[in-house]
C-alpha cells in the first residue's frame, strides 16, 4: 500500500524481500544464479552448439530463469525493464512455473560448478604452446658460421598440462561406496530427460559400463520398457519425481526378473542417486 500511495518502485528495497521458508528463493540469489548461468553461453557456444557443455548451460539458464520468474511472481514484484526480461525468455522455450526446491537448486548449482571447471580446464589447455609453435618461433640462422653459445638461463621446469579433475561427488563417501557396488555394471533409469551431460556424469561417477536412461516421454507405461531390464542390469532406478504414475510398472518388471530397484524421489545428480542406491 505504501508503494502504491508514494509511487516508489518496491524494487528499491528488493534485496530485503525473501521467502524465509525457502532460503534459495532469496531474490538476490536467484538473480545472481541466473546471470552466472547466462555468462556461460558465449563460452560454451564457442565450443559448439551440440556439445554437452553448451546443452547443459542452456538447461541451467532455463532452470534459473524459470526459478527467478517464479520468485518474482511469488513476491508480486517486477524487475526494471521487466517486459524486456520476459520477452528475452521466450527464446529459451518452456520454463518451470514454480520456484526450485532446495534440492533442485543444489543440483543446478552443482552442474554450474561442473561447467565452470571444464571451461577453466579447456582455457588452460588452449593457453599452453605446443612444441611445434616453439620450433616455428625459433629464428633461422643467417650465417653458416655456428653462433656463439649463449648461456642457458636458469628456469624452473615447465608445469605439466592440467589433468581433468574428478567430479566433485567422487570425493563423497557414499558415492565411492555406490561406485564400488556398480563399477563395470549396467544400470537402468526411468524418468526425467536424459541430457547427454547428465548421462555422462552418472556414468563417470558410478563407473558404469552402461546406463540405459529411459526418458519420461519414451513410454506411456513402465511395462512397455520390459526389454530394457535384463539379467545384466544391476539395479533399476525409478525417478518418481520425474516420471508418470504409470511408469511404476517398471518396478513390477524388475521384481519379476529378480533385479533390485530403487524408488528415487530426489534429483538425478550422481550424489543424490548414489545416496538412494545405498
Buried (B, 14 or more C-beta within 10 A) or exposed (E): EEEEEEEEEBBEEBEEBBBEEBEBBBBEBBBEBBEBBBEBBEBBBEBEEEBBBBBBBBBBBBBBBBBBBBBBEBBEBBBEEEEEBEEEBEEBEEBBEEBBBEBBBBBBBBBBEBBBBBBEBBEEEEEEEEEEEEEEEEEEEEEEEEEEEEEEEEEEEEEEEEEEEEBBBBEBEBBEBBBEBBEEBBBBBBBBEBBBBBBBBBBBBBBBEEBBBBBBEEBEEBBBBBEBBEEEBBBBBBBBBBBBEEBBBBBEBBEEBEBEBBEBEBBBBBBBBBBBBE
